[in-house]
Structures are given as structure tokens and as C-alpha cells.
């Protein structure tokens, strides 16, 4: 059975029930040219060439292969194919992304998006003022914006498989965030805070990439905005537990793994005991007493 036939049936029967059908459709756009016309039992042999030739991050390729694997396992489970080909699981061995935007880059993004694509300007502002993920901002509806208590709830009660989704946060309104939301509420057009002509915005990544290209910013994605927010908060001495709650991480260990190194006090007391020379400890004590 051709892989394209399998995915077509998987799309009609199962895809809409998954957590991120749009992401799976996007993955299939890249998978189809390589795998679509192949018989299902030839898939394993085609994977090395796909991994080598795909110009995307390892994490992206891993997600795409996961979509391919899910469709094939579904077909096998329902008897459409007699065997399920082996799909290797790629580990994301790339280092944690550490790109942090400068003040000048942020100003350029805001200036260009305001003149070019207003909804994208709104997205950039919301991301910088909340630190939330792209999908959390795209899914935000007005019924979860509480002006009375000054809180925005990014947890979507209608999210499919919410227990498997990445965490989302409760964000208290800063004065800037409140002003932005009040301005957007005055222009309300439909249920979504972020919208284009009243319709929910889904394809943020391509527009953001083009925006970065227009202003000459390299190696940035919508997630870079979130990473920039978290990094700057930690650098300013905000407790890591508060950053965790804002980001919506389920465990503080997740936040510490990525961001604790940016803290100005990170293991500072420990390194003060690292000295050289015969009388270095005495010199350190003398230096502290003079201070």
C-alpha cells in the first residue's frame, strides 16, 4: 500500500483527533515528496536519505518522522497493512537554543511588523509581555482575559489531550499588557485575541521567518521571543520559581535546566572558594574584610 494512501485514510479517520493536526499536515508536506509514492514496506530504507537531505533542525525532523510513524502504526492496527515498518526515533542531540534578542532587534521587529502585518505585531507584543508559547497565544480567547482580576489564563479548556500538551501559564497583567489588551478589546472582532480579519491565526512561523528576514535577524523563531523573556527575567534576579510559573513549566527542574545559568548569583558563593597560591585563602579573607 502506498504511503500517500495510508496517510490519506489516516487524515480522514484519525488526524482531527490528535493534539496538533495542523502540525501533522505541515509535516506531511515535507514527507510526501520522499515517501508518498513509496510502498509502505520500503519506508525504512528511505529514512537515512530523508534525514540527511532535510534542511531543518533535528527536532523538526524527529517530529516529522513521528507523524509518519503514527500513520503507519494506525494503518497496521486497523489491518490496512500486514506489517509496520521500523521508524527510528531521533533524539534531539542539538544544544539548547540560546538565542536571545537584543533591544535593537526587538525594536526592529516591532517597527517592521507594525508597518507590514499588524496581527504579527500583536503577536510579538503578546509574546514579549507574557512569555507564552506560540500556540498558547494563538489559542487565547477573550473569555480567558479577566480584566477585573488582572489575569490572563492561557490554559485552554478545549485543548485536545490537554494532559499531554506542554504547560501554559496564568499571567498577571502588567500595566503594558493591560493597555495592549484593552486596545485590542476595543477592536474586538471574534473570540480570538490574536486574529486576522476575525479568523484565528495558525501559521505564525512562516510570517515570523519572513519578518526576521526583512529586518536582517538570523536564527530566530517565535520561540526565541519566549526564551528572551525568560532569560532576561532570570538575569534581573527574578526567582526561578516565579519564572517557572510564568512559563507554565510543570516542574521547576525544567526551568532550572535551561535558565538557572543566567542568574547573576548562579554558584557565585561556590566559586569564591576556588583560589590559587599558598596564601590565597588568607588573601581572600583579607579582601572580604576590607570590603
N, C-alpha and C positions, 0 to 999 in steps of 0.2 A: 504494500500500500504506500502511495506517495505521501511524503511528509506534509505537503500542502493540503492534501485531502484530510489527513488526520487533524491538522490544526484548524481547518475549516469546520469540521464537526465539533472539535473541542471548543471553538469560539462560540458556536451556536448553543451548545448544551451546557457548558461549564464556565466559560470565561467571565460572564457577568456576575457570577457568584464569588469570584476571587476578590482579594482585598484591593488589588490595583490593576483592573482590566486595561486601563489606558496605557500603563507602563508595559504590560504584556503585548499590547498591539504595537507599541513603539519598538519593542524588542523584535517582534516578528518582521518588521520592515527591514531589519538588518539580517535576520536569519533566513528569510525567504530566498534571496538570490543564491545562497550557498546550499541550502538544504531542501528548498521547496520541491524541486523536481527529482529528488533522490528517493529511492525506496527506503523504507524505514530501517531495514537491516543493514544499510550502508552508512548510517549516520555516524557511528563511532569512528570509522576511518576518515571522515571528513572534518572531524573536530580539530585536529592539530593545525591544519591549514587555515581554518577559520580563526583560531586563537592567534596565530602568527600574523595573519593579514588584517585583522580588525584593528583599526586605529582608534582605540578607546582605552579607558583605564581598565585595569584588570578586574576591578569590582564591577564595572559595567558589563564586561564580557561574561563574568560569572553569573550575573543576573539574567543575561540573555540565554545562557545555556540552561539555567534553572527553568526558564519558561519552556524551552524545548523539551527538557526532561519531564516537566509536569504534563505536557500534552501527550507525550508518548506513554507515560505511566497511566494516564487516563484511558488511552486507547487500549492498552493491554488489559486493564482492569475490567473494561466492558466488552472484551472479546473481539475488538476490531483487528487486532494483530496477535499473532501467536507467541511472539517473544518481544521482550523490551530491551532495546539496545542499551549498552552501557554509556552513560554520560558522566565523564569525570567531573568531580566537584573542585572548582578552582578556589584556592584560598586567596584572600586579598593580602598579598605579601608586601604591598606597597606601603611606605611610611604614612603615618597620619598626616593628613593635609594640614599645612601650617601657614597657608597664605593669609595674611592679614592686610586689609586695605588701609591705605594712608588717608589722612584728612583730605588731601588733594584729589585722590582717586574717588573718594565718596562724593566730594563736591562736583566732580566731573560727571559722575553717574546721575546725580540728581539734576544737574543743569541740562544735560543732554536728553534724559528721559522726559523731563517736563516739556521740552520743546518738540520732542519726536513722538512719544507714546505715553499719554497721560496715565493710563492704567498701570503701566510698568513703573512710572514714577511713584504711584501709590504703593505698589508692591515693595519697592526699595525702601520707602519711608517706613512702612509697617514692619519690614524685616529688621531694620535698624533700631526701631523703637520697642520691639518685642523680643527679638532673638529667636523667633519661631521658625520652624521648617517651612519650606515652600508649600507643601501640600496642606499644612495646618492653616496657613494664611489663605490659600485658595478656597478652603472649605468653610472659612469663617462666615457665619450668618449673623444678621443683626439681632436675632433673639438671644445670642450669647454675649452681647455687648451690654453690660449693666452700667449705665451712666449714674444711677442712684448710689451704688456702692463703689463705683470707680474701679470695676474689674472687667477684664475680658477673658472669657473661658474658651480656650482653643480646643478643648476636648469635644469631639463631635459624637453625640449620642447615636447618630445614624450610621456611623462608620462600620463597615462590614469587617468581621473578625477583629474587633477592636482590641481584644486581648493580645493579638499578635502584632498589632501596629506599634510603631515607635511612639514613645510617650510625648504628650503635648502638655503645655503648661497653662496655669492660671496667671495672668499678668495684670498686676495693678496698673492703673492708668497714671503715667507721669503727666505733667501739665502739657508737654508737647504731644503726647499720644492722645490725650483728651481733646485737644484743639483739632488735631487731624481727624479724629473720629467724628467730632461734631460737624466739621466741614463736610465730610463725606456723607454724614447722615442727612444734612441739608440737601444733598444732591442724590438722595437715595433713589435707586431705580432697580427694584427687585430685592430678593432676600440676601444676596451676597454682598459683603463689604467690598471685596475686590471683584470688579466685573468689567466687561466690555460690552457696552450697549445693552446692559441688563443681563447678559449671559455670564455664567461662571467662567473664569479664565483657567484653563488647564495647561496649555503649552507654554509655560513660563520660560523653560530652559532655552529654547531657540531664540526667543526675543532677547533674553538677557545676554546670550552669547553675542548676538549682533550689536547690542548696546555696548558691550565691552570693546568690541572691535571698532566701533565708531569713535570711542574716546581713547583707544590705544592702551587698554588694560589687558594684560595677558594672564593666563592661568587662574581665572576667576569663574566661579559658578554661583548660582543663588545661595548655595550652602556657605560660600565664603562670607556672605553677609552675617550669617548666624555665628560663624567661627570668629569673625571680627568682633562682634558684640561680646561674646563670652570672654575672649582674650582680653579685651580692654577692661571689662569689669574685674577680672582677676588681677590685672596689673594695677588697678586702682585700690586693691586691698579688700574688695567685696568678699565676704566669707564664701568658701567653696560650696557650702550647703545652700546658700541663697542662690548661687549661680545654677546649682543642680535643679532647684525648684523652678526657676525661671525657664530653663531649657526643657524641663519635663523628663529628665533622666530618671529612670526608676531607682537607680542606685547611685549613691554619691561616688562609688568607686569608678563608675563610668566617667563622671566629670573629672575626678582626680587624675585618671589615666591620661587625659588629653590636656588639661588646663592647669594643674597644680604647679607645673614648672614655670608658669608665667607669674606666679605670686612673688611679690618683692621680698617676702620673708621666707621663701622656699629654702629649707635646710640651712638658712644663714647661721643659726646658732651652732650647727654641727661643724661647718667649715671653719668657724672661728677657732676651733681647737686643732686645726691642721696647721702645723708650724714646722719650721726647719731651723737648724742651728742648735748649738749646745745650750744656749741660754734663751732660746726663743720663747719659752713659756714665761720666764720672768719678764721678758720684754713686753709680751702681750699683756700681762697683768699691769705692768707699769704704764703702758699706753692707755689701758682702760681707766686707771686711777687718775691720770692726767685729764682724760676726757670728762 
